[in-house]
Amino acid sequence: MATTELIPSNRAVEWSYDAKADVLYLSFGEPRAAVGQDIGEGVVVRYDETMGQVVGLTVIGLRARLERCHE
């Protein structure tokens, strides 16, 4: 059975943070169009169906998550 690398290890991770919306965007390689799948708890996985790879993550409510970690 052939395997597919779900998250390519040779791609740089790019990120941006929208402080007003409190949302972190992570992209594996250049940001590109993808299907978003909400996996719960404010995390959306962005998946390129053509390539069969995860191309990014969106984390909603990052500031609140970090504050909970330091309580």
C-alpha positions in Angstrom: 0.0 0.0 0.0 1.4 3.4 -1.0 1.7 6.0 1.7 1.2 9.8 1.4 3.0 12.3 3.5 0.0 14.1 5.2 2.1 17.2 6.2 5.1 17.6 4.0 8.2 18.0 6.1 10.1 20.0 3.5 7.8 23.0 3.6 8.3 26.1 5.6 5.6 26.9 8.1 4.2 30.4 7.6 1.9 32.0 10.1 -0.1 35.1 10.7 -2.1 36.2 13.7 -5.2 38.4 13.6 -5.2 40.1 17.1 -8.6 41.7 16.6 -10.3 38.4 15.8 -7.9 36.3 18.0 -7.2 33.9 15.2 -3.9 32.2 14.3 -3.4 31.0 10.7 -0.7 28.4 10.0 0.2 27.4 6.5 2.6 24.6 5.5 4.3 26.0 2.4 2.7 28.9 0.4 -0.9 29.5 1.5 -3.3 28.1 -1.1 -7.0 27.2 -1.6 -8.1 24.2 0.5 -11.1 22.6 2.1 -11.6 23.5 5.7 -12.7 20.9 8.2 -13.7 22.0 11.7 -12.3 19.3 14.0 -13.7 20.9 17.2 -12.6 23.2 19.9 -11.9 26.1 17.5 -9.4 24.3 15.3 -10.0 24.1 11.5 -7.7 21.8 9.4 -7.2 23.0 5.8 -6.8 20.1 3.4 -5.8 20.1 -0.3 -7.9 17.2 -1.7 -6.0 17.2 -5.0 -2.6 16.6 -3.3 -4.0 14.7 -0.3 -2.1 16.9 2.2 -2.9 19.1 5.1 -1.9 22.6 4.0 -2.7 24.6 7.1 -4.5 25.0 10.4 -6.6 27.8 11.8 -6.8 28.2 15.6 -9.7 30.3 16.8 -9.5 31.9 20.2 -5.7 31.5 20.6 -5.3 34.2 23.3 -7.9 32.6 25.5 -6.2 29.2 25.1 -2.9 30.6 26.1 -4.4 32.4 29.1 -6.0 29.1 30.3 -2.6 27.4 30.1 -1.1 29.9 32.5 -3.9 29.7 35.2 
